[in-house]
Amino acid sequence: MENNLNIQDTASFDQRKITSKIERQQYWLGKRDPKLEEVYSKIAPDIPLVNVEHRELFIKKCRLYFEELVKSAEGVVKIDRWDEFEIVRMFGKGLNPTSLKTTLNNINFLAENLKPDGDVIRIVEYGPGSGWSTLMLRRQIGNKFPDKRIEIYSVDMSPHSVVATQNSLDYYQIPWQTEFVGIDVSKITNSDGAVTLLIDDFLGFSKKQPDNFFDGFFSSHGTAYLSEVEYGQLFEIIKNKGKQGAIFVADSLDPLYTVDLDTFHLVMCSINPKLAEKGKEYEYGKSLVSNSKYFPGKEVKKLIKVNNKESMLFYNWNHYLLSKWKIKYISQMLKSMKITTDVIEEYREDVYPSYLVTKLLERAEFSNWKPLEGLPECPLYITNCGFKLEK
Ligand SMILES: C[S@@+](CC[C@H](N)C(=O)[O-])C[C@H]1O[C@@H](n2cnc3c(N)ncnc32)[C@H](O)[C@@H]1O
């Protein structure tokens, strides 16, 4: 999969660089709703809120940024598997706090385990998608280490995902800069603490980096799309790129679960969240059969009602919106929830789940990677893993 972006690596450094612009960040500032964000931050602390009413605008801006990206470097091409529709899918994800909560927990776990040895903390993020995880990563690591300089390097081979991340960062006034295939990040100048976005594939990018350079590696539903062989190669490479004690944390879907939520239940729990508190944590529909190469023929359990800690955030938020008669807002959110659950069904067969990563790293050749204790608990359909590099 290396360098399948087909970007010519011939343009000069400056030509290939898109620097963040103040106007871009100012664009969203006047459009955000501080009152709504304040309420949301009480219901779902530390989770970014994107106003659903900005959906069309967000997608339009992504299109503009994409055109700009295509002009700025030769050979920026769309990746069919992660094309423009991915923005719609992933925008939807940012509208409800349930799936972001799991990512937040894993980011906090990464932050707790980091042991920076200098003034700079360097983290690689694999697969930012629409950038919700990038926003939380930047903020949580910054909060945990207020005196350090935080450098986030978010790598994604899809230019559509990268422009979506640019917009998400603009939405929260976080500066960014974008670099293309083949960059050694130690050669990049970054004076304003911008998040560096890199259009590259995970393995190709990792190989080009300096040794003993990074404090941590993070991926929420990104490295999960590597095959088992590629995952093994990634750990071989980053064993050299990470510092002694570097941390790797990732999460993924569990291919053996799918979610097809009962709309009536969603609506009732949104009207009265106490119903969810009293209900069973999970209720199941008719199982499916797995086509995943890792689990051929195995049972895939279908969840139709979910009343876990993460879904309570969604019910409580909907409840607030209903109490303010924001009916249009809530109906758009329910649609986005449907897109998010459809993604689970569409993507799960491809996923190499995090618990298999933990098993993979038990092999002798990966003995430098020690499993971390105390991983955050995930909902049934998500799984996570965490390791420390002992050189
Ligand atoms: C499902 S999205 C995850 C987005 C985000 N982290 C989240 O949780 O919402 C996966 C992202 O990983 C990227 N990706 C998948 N495999 C990749 C690879 N081998 N190299 C680079 N990017 C990859 C895709 O382009 C996509 O943007």
The ligand as an ORCA input file, in Angstrom:
! r2SCAN-3c Opt
* xyz 0 1
  C     -12.986      5.344      9.727
  S     -11.913      6.683      9.418
  C     -11.499      7.095     11.098
  C     -11.659      8.456     11.433
  C     -11.474      9.013     12.827
  N     -10.243      8.696     13.486
  C     -12.658      8.709     13.657
  O     -12.563      7.903     14.571
  O     -13.699      9.272     13.389
  C     -10.418      5.888      8.880
  C      -9.436      6.829      8.219
  O      -8.192      6.127      8.064
  C      -7.663      6.397      6.769
  N      -6.846      5.235      6.390
  C      -7.241      3.939      6.385
  N      -6.202      3.152      6.045
  C      -5.139      3.958      5.819
  C      -3.774      3.739      5.477
  N      -3.294      2.522      5.286
  N      -2.966      4.806      5.363
  C      -3.442      6.071      5.558
  N      -4.725      6.338      5.891
  C      -5.562      5.299      6.032
  C      -8.863      6.618      5.883
  O      -8.542      7.421      4.778
  C      -9.868      7.280      6.816
  O      -9.831      8.672      6.742
*
